[in-house]
């Protein structure tokens, strides 16, 4: 069967019109004529008859088998337009539109944090990403996504997998680049006993890991895995959220700073460990609100040890159950809000009822962002601009920063 790819879906698959409806065709691009066998709503055994001018040779040797990246076969311009189109489509679905600033994309080999899988083998261990839609584990020693410092941890990850993994189930290894070296958090490994604990500590020492956490227990701490946030140094708790690339974090922070302008009092909602709160405290008094006590503790400690920052107040509070109410928002010149993928519907309603002049909205989900923006626009806010920040290069993941004002 021959089909013409009309557009890209939200997960990066090409979409064509088949005899009975839409057909999904992986690894294809708009305008391409393809041939294959129809299996349900998916074309299999795909052969590209007429390639797109935007089709490129993947820069990574693992691109055809690894499931870590979806879009290495497409030009950067096509991917940028596709991701911006996803955000525009989400806004349009809510009856909204806005000016778009140019997309900012993190470079190759810039991911400072990633979760890999490890499986013990008869002769050693496999470390890599799963093949798309499969349990097959693909080693990725030449990965073009990860920072070289993360690639350098592979021998340590292999050693950890040999000690605490099994041949039947893969374990998750989240590795994060820090100023003190790599931090590793392992989930799904063998239960800790005294012998395994001693062996894991030896691996951490041998490979110079800053901190090693096994399940919920820190088993080795050679040095605090510090992250720089503005003028402050912060040691996030194991597994705490961190923006995926330094470039992506800088782009989101620049958008937030531009949004709040010369605000003298700023509230940072879903503040995490201080990605926005600490740099903003260089010029404004900040109230940082976050639901996890370990993160607010790290944030406050980073602020206390920094020099030249203005007053910062930290509050541990579940903003889903107890959003900041309009009377609590009174007197603030601006709000920064960076919720998880579900968005912040309840908090958006409370913001809508407030008189906060400016909101800097950061989001990792265009759909929930558009829903929350609609709530604010209905209450009299204007969506001044939106900027897509692509720090998950070659993936279907989309992040953004936007400014809303009354």
C-alpha positions in Angstrom: 0.0 0.0 0.0 1.3 3.5 -0.9 0.4 6.5 1.2 1.3 10.2 1.3 2.3 11.6 4.7 0.2 14.7 5.4 1.5 15.8 8.9 3.2 14.8 12.1 1.3 13.6 15.1 2.1 14.8 18.7 4.4 11.7 19.2 6.4 12.3 16.0 4.8 9.6 13.8 3.8 10.6 10.2 0.0 10.6 9.6 -1.5 9.6 6.3 -5.1 9.1 5.2 -5.8 5.4 4.6 -8.8 3.7 3.1 -10.7 3.7 6.4 -9.1 6.6 8.4 -5.9 7.9 9.7 -2.8 5.7 9.4 0.3 6.2 11.6 3.7 5.7 10.0 6.8 5.9 12.3 10.0 7.6 11.2 8.4 9.5 8.3 7.9 13.2 7.4 5.2 15.3 5.8 5.2 15.2 2.0 6.9 11.8 1.8 5.3 9.0 -0.3 5.7 5.7 1.6 4.9 2.0 1.0 4.2 -0.8 3.5 1.7 -3.2 4.9 -1.3 -1.9 6.9 -1.7 -3.5 10.3 -4.7 -1.9 12.1 -4.0 1.9 12.0 -0.2 1.5 11.6 1.9 1.0 8.4 4.6 -1.6 8.9 7.6 -2.6 6.8 7.8 1.0 5.7 9.8 1.9 2.6 10.3 5.6 1.7 9.4 6.0 -2.0 9.8 9.8 -2.2 11.9 11.3 0.7 11.3 14.8 2.0 13.9 17.5 1.6 13.9 17.7 5.4 15.0 14.1 5.8 18.5 14.0 7.3 21.0 11.4 8.1 20.7 10.7 11.8 23.8 12.0 13.7 23.8 9.1 16.1 24.9 5.6 15.3 22.1 4.2 17.5 19.2 6.2 16.0 17.6 3.3 14.1 17.3 1.0 17.1 17.3 3.1 20.2 14.0 4.5 21.5 15.6 7.5 23.3 15.2 9.8 20.3 12.3 10.1 17.8 13.2 12.8 15.4 16.9 12.5 14.4 15.8 11.8 10.8 14.3 15.3 10.5 15.9 18.7 10.0 16.2 21.1 12.9 13.9 23.6 11.2 11.2 21.0 10.7 11.3 19.9 14.3 11.2 23.5 15.5 8.2 24.2 13.4 6.5 21.0 14.5 7.0 21.7 18.2 5.8 25.3 17.9 2.8 24.0 16.0 2.0 21.7 18.9 1.8 24.7 21.3 -0.2 26.8 18.8 -2.6 23.9 18.3 -3.1 23.6 22.1 -3.8 27.3 22.4 -6.1 27.3 19.4 -8.1 24.5 21.0 -8.8 26.9 23.9 -9.6 29.8 21.6 -6.3 31.5 22.3 -3.4 32.9 20.2 -0.3 34.8 21.0 2.9 36.2 19.5 5.7 33.6 19.5 9.3 34.3 20.2 11.9 32.3 18.4 12.3 28.7 19.7 15.4 28.0 21.7 16.9 24.4 21.3 19.5 22.8 23.4 22.6 21.6 21.5 23.5 17.9 21.1 25.4 16.2 23.9 23.9 18.6 26.5 21.6 16.5 28.6 22.9 16.6 32.2 20.4 14.2 33.6 18.9 11.0 32.2 17.4 7.7 33.3 19.0 4.7 31.7 18.1 1.1 32.1 20.5 -1.6 33.2 20.3 -5.4 32.9 22.7 -8.0 34.1 24.0 -10.4 31.5 25.9 -13.7 31.5 29.1 -11.9 30.8 28.5 -8.5 32.4 25.9 -5.8 32.0 24.0 -3.8 29.4 23.4 -0.1 29.9 21.2 1.9 27.5 17.7 2.9 26.4 14.8 0.6 25.5 13.9 0.1 21.8 10.7 2.0 21.0 7.7 -0.1 22.2 9.9 -3.0 23.3 11.7 -4.5 26.3 14.9 -4.9 24.2 17.7 -2.9 25.7 20.0 -1.0 23.3 23.5 0.0 24.4 24.3 3.6 23.5 28.0 4.2 24.0 28.0 6.9 21.2 24.8 8.7 22.3 24.6 12.2 20.9 22.0 13.3 23.4 23.8 12.8 26.7 26.6 15.1 28.0 30.0 13.5 27.8 30.2 13.5 31.6 27.1 11.2 31.6 28.6 8.9 29.0 31.7 8.7 31.2 29.6 7.1 34.0 28.7 4.1 32.0 31.5 1.9 33.5 30.1 2.8 37.0 26.6 2.0 35.9 27.7 -1.3 34.5 29.4 -2.2 37.8 26.3 -1.2 39.8 24.1 -3.3 37.5 26.4 -6.4 37.9 26.1 -6.1 41.7 22.5 -5.2 42.1 20.7 -6.1 38.9 19.2 -9.3 37.6 19.1 -11.0 34.2 15.3 -11.0 34.1 14.4 -7.4 35.0 16.0 -4.1 34.1 16.8 -1.6 36.8 16.5 2.2 36.4 19.6 4.3 36.8 19.1 8.1 37.0 22.4 9.8 36.5 22.8 13.6 37.1 25.9 15.8 36.3 26.8 18.0 39.3 29.7 20.3 40.2 31.1 17.5 42.4 30.7 14.7 39.9 28.0 12.3 38.9 25.1 11.5 41.2 23.3 8.2 40.6 19.9 7.0 41.9 19.0 3.4 41.4 15.5 2.0 41.4 14.4 -1.6 41.1 17.6 -3.3 42.3 18.2 -6.1 44.7 17.3 -5.5 48.4 20.1 -4.0 50.4 22.1 -6.2 52.8 25.4 -5.5 54.5 27.5 -7.2 51.8 25.8 -5.4 48.9 26.0 -2.1 50.8 29.8 -2.5 51.2 30.2 -3.4 47.5 28.1 -0.4 46.3 30.2 1.9 48.5 33.3 0.6 46.9 31.9 1.2 43.4 31.1 4.8 44.3 34.6 5.3 45.6 36.3 3.6 42.7 34.4 5.6 40.0 34.3 8.9 41.9 30.5 9.1 42.2 29.5 12.2 44.3 26.4 10.4 45.8 24.9 7.0 45.3 21.3 6.3 46.3 19.9 2.8 46.2 16.1 2.8 46.4 15.4 5.4 49.1 18.7 4.9 50.9 21.8 6.9 50.3 24.6 4.3 50.4 27.6 6.6 49.5 28.2 10.3 49.8 31.7 11.4 48.7 30.8 15.0 48.1 27.5 17.0 48.0 26.3 17.0 44.4 25.9 20.8 44.1 24.1 22.7 41.4 24.5 26.3 40.7 21.4 28.4 40.7 22.2 32.1 40.2 24.7 33.1 42.9 23.7 30.2 45.1 24.9 26.6 45.3 22.2 24.0 46.1 22.4 20.3 46.9 19.1 18.9 45.7 17.8 15.8 47.5 18.3 12.5 45.6 16.0 12.3 42.6 14.9 15.9 42.9 13.6 17.7 39.7 16.3 19.5 37.7 16.0 21.0 34.3 17.3 18.6 31.7 20.0 20.9 30.2 21.9 24.0 31.4 21.0 25.8 28.2 17.3 25.0 28.6 17.3 26.2 32.2 19.0 29.4 31.2 16.4 30.0 28.4 13.5 29.4 30.8 15.1 31.7 33.4 15.7 34.4 30.9 12.0 34.3 29.9 10.9 34.4 33.5 13.2 37.4 34.2 12.0 39.2 31.2 8.4 38.6 32.3 8.7 39.9 35.8 10.9 42.8 34.8 11.7 45.2 37.7 9.2 43.5 40.1 10.2 44.2 43.7 8.2 41.3 45.3 7.9 38.0 43.5 6.2 34.7 44.4 7.6 31.5 42.9 5.0 28.7 42.9 6.1 25.1 42.5 9.6 26.4 43.2 11.5 23.1 43.5 15.0 23.7 44.7 15.2 27.3 43.5 15.7 27.3 39.7 13.9 30.6 39.4 13.6 31.8 43.1 17.3 32.0 43.8 18.3 33.9 40.6 15.3 36.2 41.0 16.3 37.0 44.6 19.3 38.9 43.2 16.9 41.8 42.4 13.6 41.1 44.2 12.3 39.8 47.5 11.0 36.3 46.8 8.5 33.9 48.4 9.2 30.4 47.2 6.4 27.8 47.6 7.0 24.1 47.0 5.2 20.9 48.2 8.3 18.7 49.1 10.0 19.6 52.3 13.4 18.2 51.2 13.4 20.6 48.3 12.4 23.7 50.3 15.1 22.8 52.8 17.7 22.6 50.1 16.5 25.9 48.6 16.6 27.7 51.9 20.1 26.4 52.8 21.3 27.5 49.4 19.9 31.0 49.9 21.4 31.3 53.5 24.9 30.4 52.2 24.8 32.7 49.2 26.0 36.3 49.2 24.2 39.4 47.9 20.7 38.0 47.7 17.6 39.8 48.9 15.1 38.4 51.4 13.7 35.0 50.5 10.9 33.2 52.4 10.3 29.5 51.9 7.0 27.8 52.4 6.3 24.0 52.1 2.8 23.6 50.9 0.8 21.3 48.6 -0.4 23.7 46.0 -2.8 21.2 44.5 -4.7 20.8 47.8 -4.1 24.3 49.1 -3.4 26.8 46.3 -2.2 30.3 47.3 -5.4 32.3 47.7 -6.0 35.9 46.4 -5.5 37.5 49.8 -2.1 35.7 50.1 -1.1 37.0 46.7 -1.9 40.6 47.6 1.1 42.9 47.4 3.1 40.8 45.0 4.2 42.4 41.8 4.7 39.2 39.9 4.2 35.4 40.1 6.3 32.7 38.5 4.6 29.4 38.2 6.2 26.1 37.0 3.8 23.2 37.7 4.3 19.5 36.7 2.7 18.1 33.6 -0.8 18.1 35.1 -0.7 21.9 35.2 -2.2 24.0 38.0 -5.9 24.3 37.5 -6.8 25.1 41.1 -3.9 27.6 41.5 -4.8 29.2 38.1 -8.4 29.9 39.4 -6.9 31.5 42.5 -4.5 33.6 40.4 -7.4 34.6 38.2 -9.2 36.0 41.3 -6.2 37.9 42.4 -4.8 41.3 41.3 -1.2 40.1 40.5 -0.1 42.3 37.6 2.2 39.8 35.8 2.6 36.0 35.6 5.6 34.2 34.2 4.2 30.8 33.3 6.6 27.9 32.7 5.2 24.6 31.4 6.2 21.1 30.2 2.8 20.3 28.8 1.2 22.6 26.1 -2.3 21.1 26.8 -2.4 21.9 30.5 -0.7 25.3 29.9 -3.4 26.2 27.4 -6.2 25.2 29.8 -4.7 27.2 32.6 -4.0 30.2 30.3 -7.7 30.1 29.3 -8.7 30.5 33.0 -6.5 33.5 33.3 -7.5 35.1 30.1 -11.2 34.7 31.0 -10.4 36.7 34.2 -8.8 39.6 32.3 -5.2 38.6 31.7 -3.6 39.0 28.3 -1.2 36.4 26.8 1.6 38.7 25.8 4.0 36.2 24.3 5.0 32.5 24.3 8.5 31.0 23.7 9.1 27.3 23.1 12.2 25.9 24.8 13.3 22.6 23.4 15.7 21.1 25.9 14.6 17.5 25.1 16.1 17.6 21.6 14.9 15.0 19.1 12.0 14.0 21.3 8.2 14.8 21.3 8.6 16.7 24.6 7.7 20.4 24.5 8.5 23.1 27.1 7.7 26.7 27.1 7.7 30.0 29.0 5.1 32.7 28.6 4.1 36.1 29.9 0.6 37.0 31.0 -0.3 40.5 32.3 -3.5 42.3 33.4 
